[in-house]
Amino acid sequence: MVAQLLGLAFLFLACSPVPSKAVEVQVNPNWEVVYQNTDVYGVLGKAVILECGTTLPDIYIWSFTKPGTDAIKAVVYNLGKGQRLQQQAQTLGQLSVISNSAAVSIEQLPVAAQGLFTCQAFYDIEQEPRVFYYFVYLTVRVPVSKPHLLMSDVSPVEGSSVWMRCHLENGTGPIQYAWQHETSGGNISAFALGNASVINVTDINRNHTGWYRCVASNAVNSESSDRLWLNTFFGPDVPRIDVSPYSITERGYSALERDTVSLQCQAQSNPASQYVWFYNESQIYTGPQLTITKILRMHTGDYACLAQNTYLNTRSKKSISLTVYFGPDVPRIDVSPYSITERGYSALEGDTVSLLCEAQSNPASQYVWFHNNSQIHTGPQLTITKILRMHTGDYACLAQNTYLNTRSKKSISLTVYYPPDGNPTCSVEPALNHTALRLLCSWPGGLPSPSLHWTGPLPSEAGQDGADTRLQTNPLANTAILLSSEDLTSNSSLYTCRGSHLALKQSTECSARTYIPPAEPLCFAYVTNNKEYLMLSCTWDGGAPKALVWWEGPGVQGKGGEENSNILILRYGTARGGKPYTCYAKHPLLVQTKTCRLTLEAPVLLTQRRVVSVYQGSDVQLNCTLRANYPSCQRNTLVQ
């Protein structure tokens, strides 16, 4: 029976093809053979157990068919007298039969053990044999090895493409590839998943920068590659400019004068950007941060930050407008027409005067004008048409920066000049007791006082040898020149005073003439009607200035005299006869003093005869004659 079965078995092993599915085979009409297929998966280098039924058969034979061949080779069998390992078993790993069963254990499983294992099991061979064929297809799975990540470019430029390959030395498929991305911050995310060992990343951007690893997985295990850093070069982007302190207006950024202003430039770039600052197209600084300490109005303008990627030789630029607010400064007042004196600005009455106020400020100043602390005008220019003397005073310009709520003020003094009324008046007066002349010129009024100039036969001054005139300029309304008798050589001289004033286009003048009285002094005496007083009169008419006359005589002291005429009054009967009374006359143009004299004499009566005889009742005429005397007296005739 055993032989028959063995013969049948070996006959089967010799000619039966390798089934991949359960196939019912009729050995003979009386027996039924049972076929059972099983797929078993083993791992390279590990152990696997191949089952041959659930119970120990009486006889079993294990055979192996290598994939791709039809050859069936015995591995181990047990014909009831113990297991017998065949040489074939040595190529299939450390093969052994598990005790009390027909199952086979293979340790250190090699790849060569992959194939079809067939266990022919015979049961109840002494009675009514049952035959089972167990087809066990062993798949030896190879664990994936540690993958190696390759990149076409580890430093790509943004916008380019990169392929990544996950290279494996070993591993049984199907193999799944997972791609992981780890940021510089340590965040890990799945980048791609699939069964392809190569992926292509198009349009690389900066977000792809980071660590990459690939994870290869099959039914046995998973292995991860080492990290590989992908460094994406990009930029620079359009820079971003941050201004501190931050203040923005319609015209751009703004700052207050004397503040410290910081301009920070940032432009995303790899490698990091290099920065260059420009002010109104002129390079001023290199570095990301431009700091202006105590910013000034001159710093107003356009600031540009140029970011450069020196590796890629690329650049980008951003500009901003920075306005420095300031002021207002102390205003500047321009007066037109321009005229300035020690007291400030001046104008001529009747002129049109313009006052222009300018105060450096940003935004531009608003202006308010004040006259003597009263507001009179709004705007930069104050125009006064036909200015009057009442407009003299203090003018103040208030400049206001309404944005900054600041202000400043400047005041000036404006004096309106006007001429004196009329014309100058000239006069000649004696001086120094009529030994000198004083030329007087007067022109009162006006602002400032007029300038008065004397011309004529005046003596030369020191440093003006040979000059014919003397110029007298005085800020007062009057001027005088003193001429000594030595300086007066001409009997008739004309002196002219010319007056000028800032407010007049033409000068005006007056004249005075000096001359000696044409005749000689005249002296005479007379008695008042009531014979109370005897009056001695002295006159010297004419001349300019008038001459000075005075009397001297018995009992008379000179007391300065009077101009042109002088009268000496003597009480009647007190005059001293026989002694002269002298009248002195003095004129500045004469060195010598002129005189005239009067000698007073008492009257003497003379008769023809000393005794006259008459008859009673008859008429008689008595005559007397007054002897010559001075002053003369009346002659009286008595008739009875």
SEZA-280266 format. One line per 8 residues: number of its first residue (from 1); for each residue y, z, x of C-alpha. Coordinates in steps of 0.25 Angstrom, whole numbers, plus 5000, padded with zeros to 4 digits. Each point is the difference from the previous one (the first is absolute). Example, Ala and Ser with C-alpha at 12.3 -4.5 7.8 and 13.67 -1.06 7.14 Angstrom:
BEGIN
1) 4982:5031:5049 ~ 5014:4998:5006
END
This chain:
BEGIN
1) 5000:5000:5000 ~ 5009:5004:5011 ~ 4997:4988:5008 ~ 5002:4991:4988 ~ 5013:5007:4997 ~ 5004:4999:5015 ~ 4996:4985:5000 ~ 5008:4998:4987
9) 5012:5008:5007 ~ 5000:4993:5013 ~ 4998:4987:4992 ~ 5013:5003:4993 ~ 5007:5004:5012 ~ 4996:4987:5007 ~ 5004:4991:4989 ~ 5009:5007:4990
17) 5015:4996:5000 ~ 5011:5011:5001 ~ 5004:5003:4985 ~ 5014:5004:4998 ~ 4997:5004:4985 ~ 4988:5006:4993 ~ 4990:4989:4998 ~ 4987:5003:4993
25) 4988:4995:5007 ~ 4986:4999:4994 ~ 4990:5003:5011 ~ 4988:4998:4991 ~ 4998:5000:4985 ~ 4995:5015:5000 ~ 5011:5006:5009 ~ 5015:5001:4998
33) 5009:5001:5013 ~ 5013:5008:4998 ~ 5012:4995:5007 ~ 5013:5009:5002 ~ 5013:4996:5007 ~ 5009:5010:5007 ~ 5013:4998:5008 ~ 5003:5011:5010
41) 5012:5001:5009 ~ 5000:5006:5013 ~ 5010:5003:5011 ~ 4999:4995:5014 ~ 4996:5012:5009 ~ 4997:5009:4988 ~ 4986:5003:4993 ~ 4995:4993:4987
49) 4988:5002:4992 ~ 4992:4989:4993 ~ 4992:5005:4988 ~ 4986:4994:4997 ~ 4997:5006:4986 ~ 5001:5013:4995 ~ 4987:5005:5004 ~ 4991:4998:5012
57) 4991:4988:4999 ~ 4986:4999:5005 ~ 5004:4989:5009 ~ 5014:4994:5003 ~ 5005:4989:5010 ~ 5014:4999:5004 ~ 5005:4986:5005 ~ 5013:4994:5004
65) 5006:4987:4998 ~ 5013:4996:5008 ~ 5011:4994:4992 ~ 5000:4985:5001 ~ 4985:4999:5004 ~ 4987:5000:4991 ~ 4992:5008:5011 ~ 4994:5013:4995
73) 4997:5010:5010 ~ 4992:5013:4999 ~ 5008:5012:5003 ~ 4991:5012:4997 ~ 4988:5002:4991 ~ 4990:5010:4995 ~ 4986:4996:4996 ~ 4996:5014:4997
81) 4998:5004:5014 ~ 5014:5003:5004 ~ 5012:4992:5003 ~ 5001:4989:5010 ~ 5014:4996:5006 ~ 5000:4986:5004 ~ 5009:4994:5012 ~ 5009:4994:4990
89) 5004:5014:4996 ~ 5007:5002:5014 ~ 5010:4989:4997 ~ 5004:5007:4987 ~ 5005:5013:5006 ~ 4993:5014:5000 ~ 4990:4997:4989 ~ 4991:5011:4994
97) 4992:5003:4987 ~ 5004:5012:4993 ~ 4988:5009:4998 ~ 4993:5001:4987 ~ 5006:4987:4995 ~ 5001:4985:5004 ~ 5015:5000:5002 ~ 5005:4996:5013
105) 5012:5006:5008 ~ 5008:4992:5009 ~ 5009:5008:5010 ~ 5010:4993:5009 ~ 5001:4989:4991 ~ 5002:4987:5007 ~ 5006:4987:4994 ~ 4986:4994:5003
113) 4995:5008:4989 ~ 5007:4993:4989 ~ 4990:4991:4992 ~ 4989:5001:4990 ~ 4990:5011:5001 ~ 4988:4999:4991 ~ 4991:5012:4997 ~ 4986:4996:4994
121) 4995:5012:4994 ~ 4985:5001:4994 ~ 4997:5012:4991 ~ 4986:5004:4995 ~ 4993:4990:5008 ~ 4986:5008:4998 ~ 5001:4998:4985 ~ 5009:4989:4994
129) 5010:4997:5010 ~ 5015:4998:4997 ~ 5009:4992:5010 ~ 5015:5001:5001 ~ 5009:4992:5008 ~ 5013:5007:5004 ~ 5010:4990:5005 ~ 5011:5008:5007
137) 5012:4992:5005 ~ 5007:5008:5011 ~ 5014:4997:5003 ~ 5005:5006:5013 ~ 5015:5003:4999 ~ 5008:5000:5012 ~ 5012:5010:5000 ~ 5014:4994:5002
145) 5004:5002:5014 ~ 5014:5005:5004 ~ 5009:4988:4997 ~ 5011:4995:5009 ~ 5013:4996:4994 ~ 5007:4987:5005 ~ 5013:4995:4997 ~ 5006:4986:5002
153) 5014:5007:5004 ~ 5002:5015:5001 ~ 5015:4997:5001 ~ 5004:4990:4989 ~ 5014:4996:4996 ~ 5003:5003:4986 ~ 4997:4988:4991 ~ 4988:4995:5009
161) 4985:5001:4997 ~ 4989:5008:5006 ~ 4985:5000:4999 ~ 4991:5012:5002 ~ 4986:5000:5003 ~ 4990:5011:4999 ~ 4989:4997:5010 ~ 4986:5006:4999
169) 4989:5000:5010 ~ 4989:5004:4990 ~ 4999:5003:4985 ~ 4991:4995:4989 ~ 5007:4993:4989 ~ 5006:5000:4990 ~ 5012:5007:5007 ~ 5013:5004:4994
177) 5012:5000:5008 ~ 5011:5010:4997 ~ 5014:4999:5007 ~ 5009:5012:5001 ~ 5014:5001:5003 ~ 5006:5013:5006 ~ 5015:5002:5001 ~ 5007:5007:5011
185) 5002:5012:4990 ~ 4985:5001:4999 ~ 4998:4994:4986 ~ 4987:4992:4999 ~ 4998:4989:4989 ~ 4990:4989:4997 ~ 5005:4987:5005 ~ 4989:4991:4996
193) 4986:5000:4996 ~ 4989:4989:5000 ~ 4988:4995:5007 ~ 5007:4991:5010 ~ 5002:5005:5014 ~ 5013:4992:5001 ~ 5012:5002:4992 ~ 5013:4992:5001
201) 5013:5007:4998 ~ 5012:4990:4997 ~ 5014:5003:5000 ~ 5000:5012:5008 ~ 5011:5010:4998 ~ 5005:5013:5006 ~ 4991:5008:4990 ~ 4988:4995:5006
209) 5003:5008:5013 ~ 4990:5011:5003 ~ 4986:5003:5003 ~ 4989:4992:4995 ~ 4985:5002:5000 ~ 4988:4993:4994 ~ 4989:5007:4993 ~ 4986:4993:5000
217) 4990:5005:4989 ~ 4986:4995:4996 ~ 4989:5007:4993 ~ 4997:5009:5012 ~ 5013:5005:5005 ~ 5015:4998:5002 ~ 5007:4999:5013 ~ 5015:5000:5004
225) 5007:4992:5011 ~ 5010:5007:5009 ~ 5014:4999:4996 ~ 5008:4988:5004 ~ 5016:5000:4999 ~ 5007:4989:4994 ~ 5014:4999:5004 ~ 5009:4991:4992
233) 5012:4995:5006 ~ 5012:4997:4991 ~ 5015:5001:4998 ~ 5010:5003:5001 ~ 5003:5001:4985 ~ 5014:4999:4996 ~ 5006:5013:5005 ~ 5004:5012:4991
241) 5014:5007:5004 ~ 5002:5014:4996 ~ 5014:5005:5001 ~ 5003:5015:5001 ~ 5008:5006:4994 ~ 4997:4991:4989 ~ 5011:4994:4992 ~ 5000:4986:4994
249) 5010:4993:4992 ~ 5002:4986:4995 ~ 5004:4995:5013 ~ 4988:5006:5007 ~ 4998:5013:5008 ~ 5012:5009:5002 ~ 5004:5012:5009 ~ 5012:5009:5002
257) 5008:4999:5013 ~ 4996:5010:5011 ~ 4986:5002:4993 ~ 4988:4998:5009 ~ 4992:4989:4994 ~ 4985:4996:5003 ~ 4994:4987:4997 ~ 4985:5000:5001
265) 4992:4987:5001 ~ 4986:4998:4996 ~ 4992:4988:5000 ~ 4985:5000:4998 ~ 4993:4993:5012 ~ 4988:5001:5008 ~ 5002:5002:5012 ~ 5012:5008:4996
273) 5014:4993:5000 ~ 5010:5000:5010 ~ 5014:5002:4994 ~ 5014:4994:5004 ~ 5013:5004:4992 ~ 5011:4990:4998 ~ 5014:5003:4995 ~ 5008:4988:4995
281) 4990:4991:5008 ~ 5002:5007:5013 ~ 4988:5008:5006 ~ 5003:5015:5001 ~ 4988:5008:5001 ~ 4985:5000:5002 ~ 4990:5009:4993 ~ 4997:5003:4985
289) 5011:5010:4998 ~ 5015:4997:5002 ~ 5008:5012:4999 ~ 5016:5000:4999 ~ 5006:5013:5003 ~ 5014:5002:4994 ~ 5000:4986:4994 ~ 5014:4993:4999
297) 5006:4990:4992 ~ 4998:4989:5010 ~ 4985:5002:4998 ~ 5001:4994:4986 ~ 4992:4987:5000 ~ 4986:4993:4999 ~ 4988:5007:5007 ~ 4987:4992:5003
305) 4987:5006:5004 ~ 4991:4990:5008 ~ 4985:5004:5000 ~ 4992:4993:5010 ~ 4985:4999:5002 ~ 4999:4997:5015 ~ 4984:4997:4999 ~ 5002:4990:4989
313) 5014:4995:5005 ~ 5004:5002:4985 ~ 5013:5006:4995 ~ 5007:5004:4987 ~ 5014:5004:4997 ~ 5007:5009:4989 ~ 5015:5001:4999 ~ 5009:5010:4992
321) 5015:5002:4998 ~ 5005:5014:5004 ~ 5014:5003:4996 ~ 5008:5012:5006 ~ 5009:5007:4990 ~ 5012:5007:5006 ~ 5014:5003:4998 ~ 5011:4999:4996
329) 5006:5002:5014 ~ 5014:5005:5000 ~ 5008:4988:4994 ~ 5009:4991:5008 ~ 5013:4996:4993 ~ 5007:4987:5004 ~ 5014:4999:4996 ~ 5007:4986:4998
337) 5010:4996:5005 ~ 4997:5009:5011 ~ 5010:5010:5006 ~ 4998:5014:5005 ~ 5009:5010:5005 ~ 4999:5015:5005 ~ 5000:5004:4985 ~ 4989:4990:4996
345) 5000:4987:4994 ~ 5013:4994:4995 ~ 5005:4989:4990 ~ 5013:4993:4996 ~ 5005:5002:4986 ~ 4997:4988:4992 ~ 4988:4995:5008 ~ 4987:4999:4994
353) 4990:5010:5008 ~ 4985:4999:5000 ~ 4991:5012:5003 ~ 4986:4996:5003 ~ 4989:5011:5001 ~ 4987:4997:5007 ~ 4989:5011:5002 ~ 4987:4996:5006
361) 4989:5003:4990 ~ 4987:4996:4995 ~ 5000:4997:4988 ~ 5015:4996:5001 ~ 5010:5010:4997 ~ 5008:5002:4987 ~ 5015:5003:5002 ~ 5010:5008:4993
369) 5015:5001:5005 ~ 5009:5012:4999 ~ 5015:5001:5001 ~ 5005:5014:5003 ~ 4987:5005:4995 ~ 5001:4992:4987 ~ 4989:4989:4997 ~ 5007:4987:4999
377) 4990:4989:5002 ~ 4985:4996:5001 ~ 4995:4990:5010 ~ 5001:4997:5015 ~ 5014:4994:5000 ~ 5012:5006:4995 ~ 5012:4990:4998 ~ 5014:5005:4998
385) 5009:4989:4996 ~ 5015:5002:5003 ~ 4998:5013:5006 ~ 5011:5011:4997 ~ 5005:5012:5007 ~ 4993:5008:4990 ~ 4987:4995:5005 ~ 5002:5008:5013
393) 4989:5011:5001 ~ 4985:5002:5004 ~ 4990:4990:4996 ~ 4985:5004:5000 ~ 4988:4992:4999 ~ 4987:5006:4995 ~ 4988:4993:5003 ~ 4987:5003:4992
401) 4985:4996:5002 ~ 4995:5002:4986 ~ 4986:4998:5005 ~ 5000:5012:5010 ~ 5011:5007:4992 ~ 5008:5002:5012 ~ 5015:4997:5003 ~ 5011:5000:5010
409) 5015:5000:5000 ~ 5011:4994:5009 ~ 5015:5003:4998 ~ 5012:4993:5006 ~ 5015:5002:4998 ~ 5008:4988:4995 ~ 5015:5000:5002 ~ 5008:4990:4992
417) 5013:4996:5009 ~ 5013:4996:4992 ~ 5013:4997:5006 ~ 5013:5008:4998 ~ 5010:4996:4989 ~ 5012:4991:5004 ~ 5005:4998:5014 ~ 5002:5009:5012
425) 5014:5006:5001 ~ 5008:5000:5013 ~ 5011:5010:5005 ~ 5007:5003:5012 ~ 5004:5015:5003 ~ 5008:5007:5011 ~ 4992:5010:5008 ~ 5002:5010:5011
433) 5014:5003:4995 ~ 5003:4985:4999 ~ 4996:4997:5015 ~ 4988:4993:4995 ~ 4995:4991:4989 ~ 4988:5002:4991 ~ 4994:4988:4993 ~ 4993:5004:4987
441) 4990:4991:4992 ~ 4994:5005:4988 ~ 4990:4994:4990 ~ 4993:5011:4992 ~ 4987:4998:4992 ~ 4988:4992:5002 ~ 4986:5003:5006 ~ 4999:5000:5011
449) 5014:5002:5005 ~ 5007:4987:5004 ~ 5002:4996:5014 ~ 5015:4999:5004 ~ 5005:4992:5012 ~ 5014:5001:5006 ~ 5006:4988:5007 ~ 5013:4998:5006
457) 5008:5003:5013 ~ 4991:5012:5003 ~ 4997:5005:5014 ~ 4987:4997:5007 ~ 4989:5010:5000 ~ 4992:5004:5012 ~ 4990:4989:5003 ~ 5008:4990:4992
465) 5010:4996:5010 ~ 5008:4988:4996 ~ 4997:5002:4985 ~ 5011:4997:4990 ~ 4994:5008:4989 ~ 4993:5013:4997 ~ 4989:5001:4990 ~ 4998:5013:4992
473) 4988:5001:4992 ~ 4998:5013:4992 ~ 4989:5004:4990 ~ 5012:5006:4992 ~ 5009:4994:4991 ~ 5012:5003:5009 ~ 5003:4997:5014 ~ 5012:5003:5009
481) 5005:4995:5014 ~ 5010:5008:5008 ~ 5010:4992:5008 ~ 5008:5007:5011 ~ 5014:4996:5003 ~ 4996:4994:5013 ~ 4990:4991:4992 ~ 5012:4995:4991
489) 5007:4989:5007 ~ 5004:4991:4989 ~ 5011:5002:4990 ~ 4993:4993:4989 ~ 4985:5000:5000 ~ 4990:4997:4989 ~ 4987:5008:4999 ~ 4989:4995:4990
497) 4989:5008:4995 ~ 4988:4992:4996 ~ 4990:5006:4991 ~ 4985:4996:4998 ~ 4989:5005:4992 ~ 4985:4997:4999 ~ 5001:4996:4985 ~ 5012:4990:5002
505) 4998:4986:5006 ~ 5014:5000:5005 ~ 5009:5010:5007 ~ 5014:5004:4994 ~ 5012:5005:5008 ~ 5013:5007:4999 ~ 5012:5000:5010 ~ 5011:5009:5005
513) 5012:4996:5009 ~ 5008:5009:5009 ~ 5014:4998:5004 ~ 5013:5008:5004 ~ 5011:5002:4990 ~ 5010:4989:5002 ~ 5013:5008:5001 ~ 5004:5013:5006
521) 5000:5014:4994 ~ 5012:5002:4991 ~ 5006:5014:4999 ~ 5011:5005:4990 ~ 5004:5013:4993 ~ 5005:5003:4986 ~ 5004:5012:4991 ~ 4994:5003:4987
529) 5009:4998:4988 ~ 5001:5015:4998 ~ 5003:5002:5015 ~ 4988:5009:5001 ~ 4993:4993:5011 ~ 5002:4991:5011 ~ 4989:4989:5002 ~ 4998:4993:5013
537) 4991:4988:4997 ~ 4992:4991:5011 ~ 4993:4988:4996 ~ 4992:4989:5008 ~ 4995:4991:4990 ~ 4989:4989:5001 ~ 4989:5000:5010 ~ 4985:5002:4999
545) 4996:5011:5001 ~ 5013:5007:4995 ~ 5008:5007:5011 ~ 5001:5015:5002 ~ 5014:5005:4999 ~ 5005:5014:5002 ~ 5013:5008:5002 ~ 5004:5009:5012
553) 5013:5007:5001 ~ 5007:5013:5000 ~ 4991:5010:4993 ~ 4990:4990:4997 ~ 4986:5000:5005 ~ 4992:4987:5000 ~ 4988:5002:4990 ~ 4993:4987:5001
561) 5009:4991:4991 ~ 4996:4990:4990 ~ 4997:4986:4999 ~ 5011:4990:4999 ~ 5011:5010:4996 ~ 5003:5014:5002 ~ 5012:5008:4993 ~ 5005:5013:5007
569) 5006:5009:4989 ~ 5011:5010:5005 ~ 5007:5010:4991 ~ 5014:4996:4998 ~ 5010:5007:5010 ~ 4989:5003:5009 ~ 5000:4988:5009 ~ 5004:5001:5014
577) 5011:4990:5003 ~ 5001:4994:5014 ~ 4986:5000:5003 ~ 4991:4988:4997 ~ 4988:4999:4991 ~ 4990:4990:5006 ~ 4990:4992:4992 ~ 4987:4996:5007
585) 4992:4989:4996 ~ 4986:4997:5005 ~ 4991:4988:4998 ~ 4986:4998:5006 ~ 5003:4987:5005 ~ 5012:5005:5009 ~ 4998:5009:5012 ~ 5015:5005:4999
593) 5005:5008:4989 ~ 5013:4994:4993 ~ 5011:5009:4996 ~ 5013:5000:4992 ~ 5011:5012:5000 ~ 5010:5006:4990 ~ 5011:5010:5005 ~ 5006:5008:4989
601) 5015:5003:5000 ~ 5008:5009:4991 ~ 5012:4993:4993 ~ 5015:5002:5005 ~ 5012:4998:4990 ~ 5012:4993:5006 ~ 5014:5000:4992 ~ 5013:4992:5003
609) 5008:5013:5001 ~ 4997:5014:4999 ~ 5012:5005:4990 ~ 5005:4992:4988 ~ 5012:5004:4992 ~ 5002:4996:4985 ~ 5009:5003:4989 ~ 4995:5008:4988
617) 4995:4991:4989 ~ 4998:4988:5009 ~ 4987:4993:5004 ~ 4995:5001:5014 ~ 4988:4993:5007 ~ 4992:5007:5011 ~ 4991:4991:5008 ~ 4990:5004:5010
625) 4991:4992:5009 ~ 4985:5003:5004 ~ 4998:4998:5015 ~ 4988:4991:5003 ~ 4987:5009:4999 ~ 4985:4999:4996 ~ 4996:5000:4990 ~ 5013:4995:4993
633) 5006:5008:4989 ~ 5009:4996:4988 ~ 5015:4999:5001 ~ 5008:5007:4990 ~ 5015:4998:4995 ~ 5007:5011:4992 ~ 5012:4996:4992 ~ 5008:5010:4992
END
